[in-house]
C-alpha cells in the first residue's frame, strides 16, 4: 500500500500524524527519557543510569526499524515499477522511457 501524503486539502491526515509520531517522535521521546535517566543517575545510581543507556539504545533500535521498513517499502515500489516497464516492453517492443 503506498504511503499517503501528510496533508489533504491543507489538513493533516491522521495517517501522516501517526507516521510522524512513530518515525520521529517516538524514538525522540524514548531517547529523551533515557538521557534524563543518565543525567539523574549520574554517578550516584548505576541502575538509573544503566536504564537510561538502555532507553537510548532502544530509541536507536526503534529508529532503525522504521528506517529499514521504509527502505523495504521503497524497494518494493521500485520492483513494481521495473515489472511494469518489463510488461510494457513485452507489449510494445521498447522501453517506456524511450
Biopython code that builds the backbone (N, CA, C, O; Angstrom):
import numpy as np
from Bio.PDB.StructureBuilder import StructureBuilder

atoms = [
    (1, "UNK", "N", (0.845, -1.169, 0.000)),
    (1, "UNK", "CA", (0.000, 0.000, 0.000)),
    (1, "UNK", "C", (0.891, 1.232, 0.000)),
    (1, "UNK", "O", (1.753, 1.357, 0.870)),
    (2, "UNK", "N", (0.711, 2.137, -0.941)),
    (2, "UNK", "CA", (1.586, 3.299, -0.996)),
    (2, "UNK", "C", (1.357, 4.221, 0.185)),
    (2, "UNK", "O", (0.265, 4.312, 0.747)),
    (3, "UNK", "N", (2.426, 4.893, 0.531)),
    (3, "UNK", "CA", (2.390, 5.849, 1.613)),
    (3, "UNK", "C", (1.561, 7.047, 1.192)),
    (3, "UNK", "O", (1.677, 7.515, 0.059)),
    (4, "UNK", "N", (0.726, 7.549, 2.088)),
    (4, "UNK", "CA", (-0.104, 8.684, 1.765)),
    (4, "UNK", "C", (0.562, 9.954, 2.241)),
    (4, "UNK", "O", (1.339, 9.949, 3.195)),
    (5, "UNK", "N", (0.241, 11.054, 1.554)),
    (5, "UNK", "CA", (0.850, 12.319, 1.934)),
    (5, "UNK", "C", (0.330, 12.766, 3.288)),
    (5, "UNK", "O", (-0.725, 12.329, 3.747)),
    (6, "UNK", "N", (1.091, 13.642, 3.912)),
    (6, "UNK", "CA", (0.751, 14.094, 5.252)),
    (6, "UNK", "C", (-0.397, 15.094, 5.251)),
    (6, "UNK", "O", (-1.000, 15.328, 6.298)),
    (7, "UNK", "N", (-0.714, 15.691, 4.105)),
    (7, "UNK", "CA", (-1.795, 16.662, 4.086)),
    (7, "UNK", "C", (-2.792, 16.314, 2.999)),
    (7, "UNK", "O", (-2.457, 15.686, 1.994)),
    (8, "UNK", "N", (-4.012, 16.736, 3.223)),
    (8, "UNK", "CA", (-5.074, 16.575, 2.243)),
    (8, "UNK", "C", (-5.924, 17.828, 2.326)),
    (8, "UNK", "O", (-6.549, 18.088, 3.354)),
    (9, "UNK", "N", (-5.953, 18.602, 1.261)),
    (9, "UNK", "CA", (-6.674, 19.877, 1.243)),
    (9, "UNK", "C", (-6.222, 20.802, 2.366)),
    (9, "UNK", "O", (-7.037, 21.522, 2.943)),
    (10, "UNK", "N", (-4.940, 20.788, 2.677)),
    (10, "UNK", "CA", (-4.405, 21.676, 3.697)),
    (10, "UNK", "C", (-4.552, 21.172, 5.119)),
    (10, "UNK", "O", (-4.062, 21.807, 6.053)),
    (11, "UNK", "N", (-5.219, 20.039, 5.300)),
    (11, "UNK", "CA", (-5.422, 19.490, 6.642)),
    (11, "UNK", "C", (-4.565, 18.241, 6.813)),
    (11, "UNK", "O", (-4.518, 17.405, 5.911)),
    (12, "UNK", "N", (-3.888, 18.096, 7.948)),
    (12, "UNK", "CA", (-3.077, 16.901, 8.145)),
    (12, "UNK", "C", (-3.950, 15.656, 8.227)),
    (12, "UNK", "O", (-5.030, 15.674, 8.818)),
    (13, "UNK", "N", (-3.470, 14.587, 7.629)),
    (13, "UNK", "CA", (-4.180, 13.317, 7.707)),
    (13, "UNK", "C", (-3.787, 12.595, 8.968)),
    (13, "UNK", "O", (-2.689, 12.788, 9.491)),
    (14, "UNK", "N", (-4.676, 11.769, 9.454)),
    (14, "UNK", "CA", (-4.393, 11.008, 10.658)),
    (14, "UNK", "C", (-3.211, 10.072, 10.430)),
    (14, "UNK", "O", (-2.346, 9.944, 11.297)),
    (15, "UNK", "N", (-3.167, 9.419, 9.274)),
    (15, "UNK", "CA", (-2.060, 8.517, 8.967)),
    (15, "UNK", "C", (-0.731, 9.240, 8.938)),
    (15, "UNK", "O", (0.281, 8.692, 9.377)),
    (16, "UNK", "N", (-0.715, 10.469, 8.426)),
    (16, "UNK", "CA", (0.510, 11.254, 8.383)),
    (16, "UNK", "C", (0.985, 11.619, 9.774)),
    (16, "UNK", "O", (2.183, 11.620, 10.056)),
    (17, "UNK", "N", (0.035, 11.927, 10.636)),
    (17, "UNK", "CA", (0.383, 12.263, 12.020)),
    (17, "UNK", "C", (0.917, 11.035, 12.736)),
    (17, "UNK", "O", (1.919, 11.116, 13.447)),
    (18, "UNK", "N", (0.255, 9.894, 12.553)),
    (18, "UNK", "CA", (0.718, 8.661, 13.198)),
    (18, "UNK", "C", (2.090, 8.243, 12.679)),
    (18, "UNK", "O", (2.925, 7.754, 13.440)),
    (19, "UNK", "N", (2.321, 8.438, 11.380)),
    (19, "UNK", "CA", (3.637, 8.111, 10.826)),
    (19, "UNK", "C", (4.711, 8.996, 11.433)),
    (19, "UNK", "O", (5.782, 8.516, 11.805)),
    (20, "UNK", "N", (4.427, 10.294, 11.533)),
    (20, "UNK", "CA", (5.407, 11.205, 12.134)),
    (20, "UNK", "C", (5.652, 10.854, 13.591)),
    (20, "UNK", "O", (6.792, 10.883, 14.055)),
    (21, "UNK", "N", (4.590, 10.521, 14.314)),
    (21, "UNK", "CA", (4.752, 10.136, 15.717)),
    (21, "UNK", "C", (5.616, 8.892, 15.849)),
    (21, "UNK", "O", (6.484, 8.821, 16.719)),
    (22, "UNK", "N", (5.378, 7.915, 14.989)),
    (22, "UNK", "CA", (6.120, 6.659, 15.075)),
    (22, "UNK", "C", (7.553, 6.809, 14.585)),
    (22, "UNK", "O", (8.480, 6.291, 15.209)),
    (23, "UNK", "N", (7.741, 7.508, 13.480)),
    (23, "UNK", "CA", (9.071, 7.602, 12.879)),
    (23, "UNK", "C", (9.996, 8.546, 13.609)),
    (23, "UNK", "O", (11.189, 8.272, 13.741)),
    (24, "UNK", "N", (9.463, 9.652, 14.083)),
    (24, "UNK", "CA", (10.331, 10.686, 14.640)),
    (24, "UNK", "C", (10.149, 10.827, 16.140)),
    (24, "UNK", "O", (11.107, 10.700, 16.903)),
    (25, "UNK", "N", (8.932, 11.086, 16.560)),
    (25, "UNK", "CA", (8.716, 11.492, 17.947)),
    (25, "UNK", "C", (8.802, 10.352, 18.940)),
    (25, "UNK", "O", (9.203, 10.583, 20.081)),
    (26, "UNK", "N", (8.448, 9.138, 18.567)),
    (26, "UNK", "CA", (8.597, 8.005, 19.491)),
    (26, "UNK", "C", (10.064, 7.771, 19.843)),
    (26, "UNK", "O", (10.389, 7.689, 21.027)),
    (27, "UNK", "N", (10.971, 7.658, 18.855)),
    (27, "UNK", "CA", (12.381, 7.498, 19.217)),
    (27, "UNK", "C", (12.943, 8.697, 19.982)),
    (27, "UNK", "O", (13.761, 8.530, 20.887)),
    (28, "UNK", "N", (12.501, 9.913, 19.616)),
    (28, "UNK", "CA", (12.981, 11.100, 20.329)),
    (28, "UNK", "C", (12.527, 11.066, 21.784)),
    (28, "UNK", "O", (13.306, 11.373, 22.686)),
    (29, "UNK", "N", (11.278, 10.695, 22.013)),
    (29, "UNK", "CA", (10.762, 10.637, 23.386)),
    (29, "UNK", "C", (11.489, 9.573, 24.208)),
    (29, "UNK", "O", (11.843, 9.813, 25.362)),
    (30, "UNK", "N", (11.710, 8.405, 23.617)),
    (30, "UNK", "CA", (12.423, 7.338, 24.331)),
    (30, "UNK", "C", (13.842, 7.794, 24.660)),
    (30, "UNK", "O", (14.327, 7.586, 25.772)),
    (31, "UNK", "N", (14.508, 8.420, 23.679)),
    (31, "UNK", "CA", (15.877, 8.893, 23.907)),
    (31, "UNK", "C", (15.910, 9.991, 24.966)),
    (31, "UNK", "O", (16.827, 10.033, 25.786)),
    (32, "UNK", "N", (14.918, 10.877, 24.956)),
    (32, "UNK", "CA", (14.878, 11.957, 25.951)),
    (32, "UNK", "C", (14.733, 11.395, 27.360)),
    (32, "UNK", "O", (15.405, 11.849, 28.285)),
    (33, "UNK", "N", (13.853, 10.405, 27.521)),
    (33, "UNK", "CA", (13.705, 9.772, 28.833)),
    (33, "UNK", "C", (15.003, 9.072, 29.224)),
    (33, "UNK", "O", (15.401, 9.101, 30.389)),
    (34, "UNK", "N", (15.655, 8.451, 28.261)),
    (34, "UNK", "CA", (16.936, 7.800, 28.533)),
    (34, "UNK", "C", (18.011, 8.784, 28.961)),
    (34, "UNK", "O", (18.779, 8.513, 29.884)),
    (35, "UNK", "N", (18.062, 9.922, 28.291)),
    (35, "UNK", "CA", (19.063, 10.937, 28.655)),
    (35, "UNK", "C", (18.778, 11.485, 30.042)),
    (35, "UNK", "O", (19.702, 11.719, 30.821)),
    (36, "UNK", "N", (17.499, 11.693, 30.358)),
    (36, "UNK", "CA", (17.147, 12.136, 31.712)),
    (36, "UNK", "C", (17.601, 11.090, 32.725)),
    (36, "UNK", "O", (18.126, 11.442, 33.781)),
    (37, "UNK", "N", (17.410, 9.830, 32.421)),
    (37, "UNK", "CA", (17.865, 8.764, 33.316)),
    (37, "UNK", "C", (19.368, 8.772, 33.507)),
    (37, "UNK", "O", (19.860, 8.559, 34.615)),
    (38, "UNK", "N", (20.100, 9.018, 32.428)),
    (38, "UNK", "CA", (21.560, 9.069, 32.523)),
    (38, "UNK", "C", (21.989, 10.249, 33.402)),
    (38, "UNK", "O", (22.869, 10.113, 34.251)),
    (39, "UNK", "N", (21.356, 11.408, 33.186)),
    (39, "UNK", "CA", (21.716, 12.598, 33.956)),
    (39, "UNK", "C", (21.347, 12.419, 35.421)),
    (39, "UNK", "O", (22.147, 12.725, 36.304)),
    (40, "UNK", "N", (20.142, 11.924, 35.687)),
    (40, "UNK", "CA", (19.700, 11.740, 37.072)),
    (40, "UNK", "C", (20.543, 10.672, 37.758)),
    (40, "UNK", "O", (20.933, 10.832, 38.914)),
    (41, "UNK", "N", (20.823, 9.590, 37.052)),
    (41, "UNK", "CA", (21.602, 8.501, 37.628)),
    (41, "UNK", "C", (23.066, 8.831, 37.776)),
    (41, "UNK", "O", (23.771, 8.226, 38.583)),
    (42, "UNK", "N", (23.529, 9.804, 36.987)),
    (42, "UNK", "CA", (24.911, 10.282, 37.014)),
    (42, "UNK", "C", (25.908, 9.319, 37.612)),
    (42, "UNK", "O", (26.094, 8.218, 37.092)),
    (43, "UNK", "N", (26.535, 9.701, 38.666)),
    (43, "UNK", "CA", (27.493, 8.825, 39.322)),
    (43, "UNK", "C", (26.922, 8.202, 40.580)),
    (43, "UNK", "O", (27.574, 7.382, 41.226)),
    (44, "UNK", "N", (25.683, 8.598, 40.934)),
    (44, "UNK", "CA", (25.093, 8.145, 42.194)),
    (44, "UNK", "C", (24.406, 6.801, 42.088)),
    (44, "UNK", "O", (24.559, 5.945, 42.959)),
    (45, "UNK", "N", (23.650, 6.616, 41.021)),
    (45, "UNK", "CA", (22.817, 5.413, 40.919)),
    (45, "UNK", "C", (23.087, 4.719, 39.587)),
    (45, "UNK", "O", (22.640, 5.177, 38.536)),
    (46, "UNK", "N", (23.811, 3.630, 39.642)),
    (46, "UNK", "CA", (24.165, 2.921, 38.418)),
    (46, "UNK", "C", (22.952, 2.308, 37.729)),
    (46, "UNK", "O", (22.945, 2.178, 36.505)),
    (47, "UNK", "N", (21.920, 1.926, 38.493)),
    (47, "UNK", "CA", (20.730, 1.287, 37.909)),
    (47, "UNK", "C", (19.976, 2.282, 37.031)),
    (47, "UNK", "O", (19.587, 1.944, 35.913)),
    (48, "UNK", "N", (19.767, 3.498, 37.520)),
    (48, "UNK", "CA", (19.034, 4.504, 36.748)),
    (48, "UNK", "C", (19.841, 4.908, 35.517)),
    (48, "UNK", "O", (19.278, 5.031, 34.429)),
    (49, "UNK", "N", (21.134, 5.113, 35.666)),
    (49, "UNK", "CA", (21.984, 5.466, 34.526)),
    (49, "UNK", "C", (22.009, 4.324, 33.509)),
    (49, "UNK", "O", (21.963, 4.566, 32.303)),
    (50, "UNK", "N", (22.081, 3.104, 33.985)),
    (50, "UNK", "CA", (22.057, 1.943, 33.083)),
    (50, "UNK", "C", (20.736, 1.831, 32.346)),
    (50, "UNK", "O", (20.709, 1.500, 31.160)),
    (51, "UNK", "N", (19.635, 2.106, 33.046)),
    (51, "UNK", "CA", (18.330, 2.101, 32.388)),
    (51, "UNK", "C", (18.268, 3.206, 31.339)),
    (51, "UNK", "O", (17.684, 3.022, 30.271)),
    (52, "UNK", "N", (18.869, 4.350, 31.644)),
    (52, "UNK", "CA", (18.898, 5.444, 30.679)),
    (52, "UNK", "C", (19.656, 5.071, 29.417)),
    (52, "UNK", "O", (19.212, 5.360, 28.306)),
    (53, "UNK", "N", (20.793, 4.434, 29.593)),
    (53, "UNK", "CA", (21.569, 3.980, 28.437)),
    (53, "UNK", "C", (20.758, 2.964, 27.630)),
    (53, "UNK", "O", (20.753, 2.995, 26.400)),
    (54, "UNK", "N", (20.081, 2.072, 28.334)),
    (54, "UNK", "CA", (19.243, 1.077, 27.647)),
    (54, "UNK", "C", (18.133, 1.745, 26.848)),
    (54, "UNK", "O", (17.813, 1.305, 25.743)),
    (55, "UNK", "N", (17.543, 2.801, 27.395)),
    (55, "UNK", "CA", (16.488, 3.502, 26.673)),
    (55, "UNK", "C", (17.023, 4.235, 25.449)),
    (55, "UNK", "O", (16.353, 4.279, 24.417)),
    (56, "UNK", "N", (18.207, 4.805, 25.548)),
    (56, "UNK", "CA", (18.809, 5.455, 24.377)),
    (56, "UNK", "C", (19.063, 4.408, 23.284)),
    (56, "UNK", "O", (18.807, 4.662, 22.107)),
    (57, "UNK", "N", (19.557, 3.257, 23.670)),
    (57, "UNK", "CA", (19.780, 2.181, 22.704)),
    (57, "UNK", "C", (18.451, 1.727, 22.106)),
    (57, "UNK", "O", (18.369, 1.484, 20.902)),
    (58, "UNK", "N", (17.409, 1.609, 22.931)),
    (58, "UNK", "CA", (16.088, 1.226, 22.429)),
    (58, "UNK", "C", (15.565, 2.265, 21.435)),
    (58, "UNK", "O", (14.947, 1.909, 20.432)),
    (59, "UNK", "N", (15.812, 3.543, 21.709)),
    (59, "UNK", "CA", (15.387, 4.596, 20.776)),
    (59, "UNK", "C", (16.081, 4.427, 19.429)),
    (59, "UNK", "O", (15.452, 4.578, 18.381)),
    (60, "UNK", "N", (17.370, 4.116, 19.454)),
    (60, "UNK", "CA", (18.096, 3.884, 18.199)),
    (60, "UNK", "C", (17.535, 2.677, 17.453)),
    (60, "UNK", "O", (17.435, 2.694, 16.226)),
    (61, "UNK", "N", (17.173, 1.645, 18.181)),
    (61, "UNK", "CA", (16.607, 0.449, 17.553)),
    (61, "UNK", "C", (15.263, 0.774, 16.911)),
    (61, "UNK", "O", (15.004, 0.349, 15.785)),
    (62, "UNK", "N", (14.406, 1.517, 17.603)),
    (62, "UNK", "CA", (13.106, 1.904, 17.041)),
    (62, "UNK", "C", (13.316, 2.716, 15.761)),
    (62, "UNK", "O", (12.645, 2.481, 14.756)),
    (63, "UNK", "N", (14.253, 3.675, 15.799)),
    (63, "UNK", "CA", (14.521, 4.480, 14.619)),
    (63, "UNK", "C", (15.025, 3.612, 13.465)),
    (63, "UNK", "O", (14.599, 3.786, 12.323)),
    (64, "UNK", "N", (15.928, 2.679, 13.762)),
    (64, "UNK", "CA", (16.484, 1.818, 12.714)),
    (64, "UNK", "C", (15.433, 0.890, 12.124)),
    (64, "UNK", "O", (15.447, 0.637, 10.919)),
    (65, "UNK", "N", (14.527, 0.378, 12.942)),
    (65, "UNK", "CA", (13.447, -0.474, 12.416)),
    (65, "UNK", "C", (12.569, 0.326, 11.472)),
    (65, "UNK", "O", (12.196, -0.165, 10.406)),
    (66, "UNK", "N", (12.233, 1.561, 11.851)),
    (66, "UNK", "CA", (11.449, 2.421, 10.962)),
    (66, "UNK", "C", (12.189, 2.681, 9.660)),
    (66, "UNK", "O", (11.591, 2.629, 8.586)),
    (67, "UNK", "N", (13.483, 2.959, 9.746)),
    (67, "UNK", "CA", (14.287, 3.214, 8.555)),
    (67, "UNK", "C", (14.328, 1.979, 7.648)),
    (67, "UNK", "O", (14.176, 2.092, 6.431)),
    (68, "UNK", "N", (14.535, 0.809, 8.241)),
    (68, "UNK", "CA", (14.600, -0.420, 7.451)),
    (68, "UNK", "C", (13.254, -0.717, 6.793)),
    (68, "UNK", "O", (13.212, -1.203, 5.663)),
    (69, "UNK", "N", (12.157, -0.430, 7.490)),
    (69, "UNK", "CA", (10.832, -0.631, 6.901)),
    (69, "UNK", "C", (10.642, 0.290, 5.692)),
    (69, "UNK", "O", (10.150, -0.141, 4.648)),
    (70, "UNK", "N", (11.035, 1.560, 5.839)),
    (70, "UNK", "CA", (10.901, 2.496, 4.720)),
    (70, "UNK", "C", (11.738, 2.044, 3.534)),
    (70, "UNK", "O", (11.296, 2.154, 2.390)),
    (71, "UNK", "N", (12.938, 1.538, 3.787)),
    (71, "UNK", "CA", (13.783, 1.036, 2.703)),
    (71, "UNK", "C", (13.125, -0.156, 2.012)),
    (71, "UNK", "O", (13.197, -0.281, 0.789)),
    (72, "UNK", "N", (12.495, -1.017, 2.774)),
    (72, "UNK", "CA", (11.813, -2.181, 2.213)),
    (72, "UNK", "C", (10.649, -1.763, 1.325)),
    (72, "UNK", "O", (10.471, -2.305, 0.234)),
    (73, "UNK", "N", (9.863, -0.810, 1.784)),
    (73, "UNK", "CA", (8.725, -0.332, 1.005)),
    (73, "UNK", "C", (9.206, 0.317, -0.279)),
    (73, "UNK", "O", (8.621, 0.099, -1.340)),
    (74, "UNK", "N", (10.266, 1.112, -0.196)),
    (74, "UNK", "CA", (10.821, 1.759, -1.386)),
    (74, "UNK", "C", (11.317, 0.718, -2.380)),
    (74, "UNK", "O", (11.110, 0.860, -3.585)),
    (75, "UNK", "N", (11.962, -0.315, -1.886)),
    (75, "UNK", "CA", (12.457, -1.378, -2.753)),
    (75, "UNK", "C", (11.305, -2.075, -3.469)),
    (75, "UNK", "O", (11.405, -2.388, -4.655)),
    (76, "UNK", "N", (10.210, -2.318, -2.746)),
    (76, "UNK", "CA", (9.045, -2.953, -3.368)),
    (76, "UNK", "C", (8.453, -2.066, -4.456)),
    (76, "UNK", "O", (8.046, -2.565, -5.505)),
    (77, "UNK", "N", (8.400, -0.760, -4.223)),
    (77, "UNK", "CA", (7.886, 0.161, -5.245)),
    (77, "UNK", "C", (8.767, 0.140, -6.480)),
    (77, "UNK", "O", (8.260, 0.113, -7.602)),
    (78, "UNK", "N", (10.078, 0.152, -6.291)),
    (78, "UNK", "CA", (10.994, 0.113, -7.426)),
    (78, "UNK", "C", (10.844, -1.189, -8.201)),
    (78, "UNK", "O", (10.912, -1.196, -9.430)),
    (79, "UNK", "N", (10.642, -2.283, -7.490)),
    (79, "UNK", "CA", (10.446, -3.578, -8.137)),
    (79, "UNK", "C", (9.166, -3.583, -8.959)),
    (79, "UNK", "O", (9.148, -4.104, -10.074)),
    (80, "UNK", "N", (8.095, -3.009, -8.419)),
    (80, "UNK", "CA", (6.831, -2.940, -9.153)),
    (80, "UNK", "C", (6.957, -2.056, -10.390)),
    (80, "UNK", "O", (6.391, -2.369, -11.438)),
    (81, "UNK", "N", (7.695, -0.952, -10.272)),
    (81, "UNK", "CA", (7.923, -0.070, -11.423)),
    (81, "UNK", "C", (8.706, -0.803, -12.507)),
    (81, "UNK", "O", (8.386, -0.688, -13.691)),
    (82, "UNK", "N", (9.715, -1.543, -12.113)),
    (82, "UNK", "CA", (10.509, -2.311, -13.080)),
    (82, "UNK", "C", (9.656, -3.392, -13.737)),
    (82, "UNK", "O", (9.780, -3.626, -14.939)),
    (83, "UNK", "N", (8.813, -4.038, -12.984)),
    (83, "UNK", "CA", (7.945, -5.075, -13.545)),
    (83, "UNK", "C", (6.970, -4.472, -14.553)),
    (83, "UNK", "O", (6.719, -5.062, -15.603)),
    (84, "UNK", "N", (6.419, -3.294, -14.237)),
    (84, "UNK", "CA", (5.509, -2.621, -15.169)),
    (84, "UNK", "C", (6.246, -2.239, -16.447)),
    (84, "UNK", "O", (5.684, -2.343, -17.538)),
    (85, "UNK", "N", (7.496, -1.797, -16.326)),
    (85, "UNK", "CA", (8.287, -1.447, -17.510)),
    (85, "UNK", "C", (8.545, -2.685, -18.367)),
    (85, "UNK", "O", (8.502, -2.611, -19.595)),
    (86, "UNK", "N", (8.809, -3.803, -17.732)),
    (86, "UNK", "CA", (9.031, -5.044, -18.495)),
    (86, "UNK", "C", (7.757, -5.491, -19.213)),
    (86, "UNK", "O", (7.809, -5.948, -20.355)),
    (87, "UNK", "N", (6.618, -5.356, -18.540)),
    (87, "UNK", "CA", (5.339, -5.686, -19.180)),
    (87, "UNK", "C", (5.102, -4.784, -20.391)),
    (87, "UNK", "O", (4.638, -5.251, -21.431)),
    (88, "UNK", "N", (5.416, -3.500, -20.260)),
    (88, "UNK", "CA", (5.287, -2.559, -21.367)),
    (88, "UNK", "C", (6.200, -2.975, -22.517)),
    (88, "UNK", "O", (5.807, -2.931, -23.683)),
    (89, "UNK", "N", (7.427, -3.379, -22.175)),
    (89, "UNK", "CA", (8.373, -3.816, -23.201)),
    (89, "UNK", "C", (7.838, -5.043, -23.938)),
    (89, "UNK", "O", (7.941, -5.135, -25.161)),
    (90, "UNK", "N", (7.262, -5.987, -23.180)),
    (90, "UNK", "CA", (6.707, -7.189, -23.809)),
    (90, "UNK", "C", (5.584, -6.842, -24.793)),
    (90, "UNK", "O", (5.456, -7.482, -25.837)),
    (91, "UNK", "N", (4.777, -5.840, -24.465)),
    (91, "UNK", "CA", (3.661, -5.463, -25.331)),
    (91, "UNK", "C", (4.096, -4.624, -26.529)),
    (91, "UNK", "O", (3.587, -4.827, -27.631)),
    (92, "UNK", "N", (5.021, -3.692, -26.342)),
    (92, "UNK", "CA", (5.344, -2.714, -27.369)),
    (92, "UNK", "C", (6.720, -2.893, -28.000)),
    (92, "UNK", "O", (7.003, -2.263, -29.019)),
    (93, "UNK", "N", (7.575, -3.720, -27.436)),
    (93, "UNK", "CA", (8.884, -3.953, -28.017)),
    (93, "UNK", "C", (9.901, -2.858, -27.738)),
    (93, "UNK", "O", (10.978, -2.863, -28.334)),
    (94, "UNK", "N", (9.597, -1.935, -26.865)),
    (94, "UNK", "CA", (10.524, -0.876, -26.469)),
    (94, "UNK", "C", (10.245, -0.508, -25.026)),
    (94, "UNK", "O", (9.164, -0.765, -24.498)),
    (95, "UNK", "N", (11.253, 0.106, -24.393)),
    (95, "UNK", "CA", (11.090, 0.535, -23.005)),
    (95, "UNK", "C", (10.213, 1.773, -22.943)),
    (95, "UNK", "O", (10.213, 2.570, -23.882)),
    (96, "UNK", "N", (9.466, 1.955, -21.865)),
    (96, "UNK", "CA", (8.525, 3.075, -21.792)),
    (96, "UNK", "C", (9.204, 4.447, -21.859)),
    (96, "UNK", "O", (8.567, 5.407, -22.294)),
    (97, "UNK", "N", (10.448, 4.578, -21.455)),
    (97, "UNK", "CA", (11.094, 5.899, -21.462)),
    (97, "UNK", "C", (11.854, 6.196, -22.746)),
    (97, "UNK", "O", (12.517, 7.228, -22.843)),
    (98, "UNK", "N", (11.769, 5.322, -23.716)),
    (98, "UNK", "CA", (12.482, 5.548, -24.991)),
    (98, "UNK", "C", (11.610, 6.258, -25.974)),
    (98, "UNK", "O", (12.039, 6.531, -27.095)),
]
sb = StructureBuilder()
sb.init_structure("model")
sb.init_model(0)
sb.init_chain("A")
sb.init_seg("    ")
for serial, (resi, resn, name, xyz) in enumerate(atoms, 1):
    if name == "N":
        sb.init_residue(resn, " ", resi, " ")
    sb.init_atom(name, np.array(xyz, "f"), 0.0, 1.0, " ", f" {name:<3s}", serial, name[0])
structure = sb.get_structure()
